[in-house]
């Protein structure tokens, strides 16, 4: 499951491992999956991706975007990425296989569901991705106590449970059920507690837990589940 800590970790690992590599070939939908989502016809990836050189990767909420010139590769939660060294057997089944000119490869496989979107910059729009890129990450200084208070003032937020407030409606992109329990446990707040019932001290604890718990998870390399 890719949430905010894992997306940040994967983006760093991809940049460290793949930056500078030239895409030699690509094949998508080799092993058809009902819930693997592509941008347009996956057969077109074979013409779109070769010749693009990997730059860097960046997290957007719980998604990971790879930049390669004007080409973008975007992976969502549910996609497992695997780096394949030169000379090593490629996975028998995959939903996307990107081969590099140095003999290495990147294999992507979908578990239950997931997006493997390849496109030219500006050619793709997805509401979840757009919101994730627009909103500040809890790992940044922009996500401060004033911003958090602003989230509380949105329509209907006060009536929601602590769980629903944090993990629904894209209030905090990349914060899902996977990290939620740790955040609430560290803040000593019952997931079913109404946000309107929390004291100012409890709200401060919740804000601080969002920041510190996600930071710690990211620094430790994300979750392994």
C-alpha positions in Angstrom: 0.0 0.0 0.0 1.5 3.3 -1.1 0.6 6.2 1.2 2.6 9.4 1.9 5.6 7.8 3.6 6.0 5.1 1.0 5.5 7.6 -1.9 8.3 9.8 -0.5 10.6 6.8 0.0 9.9 5.3 -3.4 10.5 8.7 -5.1 13.9 9.0 -3.4 14.9 5.4 -4.3 13.8 5.8 -7.9 15.8 9.1 -8.3 18.8 7.5 -6.7 18.6 4.3 -8.8 17.2 5.4 -12.2 18.2 9.0 -12.8 20.1 9.4 -16.0 19.0 6.1 -17.5 17.7 6.1 -21.1 14.5 4.1 -21.8 15.2 1.6 -24.6 11.8 -0.1 -24.8 8.5 -0.5 -22.9 5.6 -3.0 -22.9 2.3 -2.4 -21.1 -0.5 -4.8 -20.4 1.5 -7.9 -21.2 -0.4 -9.6 -18.4 -3.9 -8.0 -18.7 -5.5 -7.0 -15.4 -9.1 -5.9 -15.1 -8.2 -3.2 -12.6 -4.9 -1.9 -14.1 -5.6 1.6 -15.4 -3.7 3.1 -18.3 -3.7 6.5 -20.0 -5.2 5.8 -23.4 -4.2 2.6 -25.3 -1.5 0.8 -23.3 -0.1 -0.5 -26.6 0.9 3.1 -27.3 3.4 3.1 -24.4 5.8 1.1 -26.7 6.1 4.2 -28.9 5.8 6.9 -26.3 8.4 5.9 -23.8 11.6 4.8 -25.7 14.2 7.6 -26.0 13.1 9.3 -22.8 15.8 9.8 -20.2 14.8 9.5 -16.5 15.3 12.7 -14.5 13.9 12.5 -11.0 10.9 11.2 -9.2 8.5 13.1 -6.9 5.8 12.2 -4.5 2.3 13.6 -4.9 0.3 12.5 -1.9 0.2 8.7 -2.2 1.3 8.7 -5.8 4.8 8.6 -7.4 5.6 10.6 -10.5 8.7 10.0 -12.6 9.9 12.8 -14.9 11.7 11.9 -18.1 12.0 15.0 -20.3 8.4 15.9 -21.2 7.3 12.3 -20.5 5.6 11.4 -17.2 5.1 8.1 -15.5 2.6 8.1 -12.7 2.0 5.2 -10.3 -0.8 5.0 -7.7 -1.4 3.0 -4.6 -1.8 -0.7 -5.5 1.2 -0.7 -8.0 4.3 -2.6 -6.9 7.5 -1.4 -8.4 10.6 -3.6 -8.8 14.1 -2.7 -10.1 15.6 -5.5 -12.1 19.4 -5.5 -12.4 21.1 -6.2 -15.7 21.2 -9.9 -16.5 18.5 -10.8 -14.1 15.3 -12.6 -15.3 12.4 -10.3 -15.7 9.1 -11.1 -13.8 6.9 -13.5 -15.8 3.9 -11.3 -15.2 3.7 -7.6 -15.1 1.5 -4.7 -16.2 4.4 -2.5 -17.3 8.0 -3.3 -18.1 10.4 -0.5 -18.9 13.8 -1.6 -20.2 16.8 0.8 -20.0 19.8 0.9 -22.4 22.2 -0.4 -19.7 20.3 -3.7 -19.4 18.4 -2.8 -16.2 14.7 -2.6 -16.1 11.7 -1.3 -14.0 8.8 -3.7 -13.6 5.4 -2.6 -12.4 2.7 -5.0 -11.3 -0.8 -4.3 -10.0 -2.0 -6.2 -7.0 -5.8 -5.4 -6.5 -6.0 -2.2 -8.5 -3.8 0.7 -9.6 -2.9 3.3 -12.2 0.1 3.1 -14.4 -0.2 6.2 -16.4 2.3 7.3 -19.1 1.8 10.6 -20.9 3.3 13.8 -22.1 3.3 16.7 -19.7 0.0 18.5 -19.8 -1.9 15.7 -21.5 -3.3 14.0 -18.4 -5.5 15.2 -15.7 -6.9 13.3 -12.7 -8.8 15.0 -9.9 -7.0 13.0 -7.2 -3.6 13.7 -8.7 -4.3 17.4 -9.2 -5.4 17.9 -5.7 -2.5 15.9 -4.3 -0.1 18.2 -6.2 -1.9 21.4 -5.2 -2.1 20.8 -1.4 0.9 21.0 0.9 2.4 17.8 2.2 2.4 17.3 6.0 6.2 16.9 5.6 6.6 20.5 4.6 6.5 23.8 6.5 3.5 24.9 4.5 1.4 22.4 6.4 1.4 24.4 9.6 -1.0 24.8 12.5 -2.9 27.6 10.6 -3.3 25.4 7.6 -4.6 22.5 9.8 -7.0 24.9 11.5 -8.3 25.9 8.0 -9.1 22.2 7.3 -11.2 22.2 10.4 -13.2 25.1 9.1 -14.3 23.5 5.9 -17.9 22.6 5.4 -19.0 19.6 7.6 -15.5 18.9 8.9 -16.4 19.5 12.6 -19.2 16.9 12.5 -17.0 14.1 11.2 -15.1 11.6 13.3 -11.4 12.0 13.7 -10.9 9.0 11.4 -13.1 10.5 8.6 -11.7 13.9 9.0 -8.1 12.8 8.4 -8.6 10.0 5.9 -11.4 11.0 3.6 -12.3 13.6 0.9 -8.6 14.3 0.1 -8.2 16.7 3.0 -4.6 15.3 3.5 -3.6 13.5 0.3 -1.5 10.4 1.0 -3.0 10.0 4.5 -5.1 6.9 4.4 -6.1 4.0 6.7 -2.5 2.6 6.6 -1.0 5.5 8.6 -4.1 6.7 10.3 -4.1 4.4 13.2 -0.6 5.3 14.3 -1.4 9.0 14.0 -4.5 8.7 16.2 -2.8 6.3 18.7 0.1 8.7 19.2 -2.4 11.6 19.6 -4.4 9.5 22.1 -7.6 10.1 20.2 -10.3 7.5 19.6 -11.0 7.2 15.8 -14.7 7.6 16.5 -14.5 10.8 18.4 -16.2 13.8 16.7 -13.9 16.6 15.7 -16.2 19.1 17.4 -15.8 17.3 20.7 -12.0 17.7 20.8 -10.5 20.4 23.1 -7.9 22.8 21.8 -5.2 20.8 23.5 -6.4 17.6 21.8 -6.5 19.4 18.4 -2.9 20.5 19.0 -1.9 16.9 19.8 -3.6 15.7 16.6 -1.8 18.2 14.4 1.5 17.4 16.0 0.9 13.7 15.6 0.2 14.1 11.9 3.4 15.9 11.5 5.7 13.8 13.7 4.2 10.4 12.9 4.4 10.8 9.1 7.9 12.3 9.4 9.1 9.3 11.4 7.5 6.8 9.1 9.1 8.5 6.1 12.6 8.7 7.7 12.3 4.9 8.5 11.6 4.1 4.9 7.8 3.7 5.1 5.7 0.7 6.1 6.5 -2.8 4.8 2.8 -3.9 4.6 
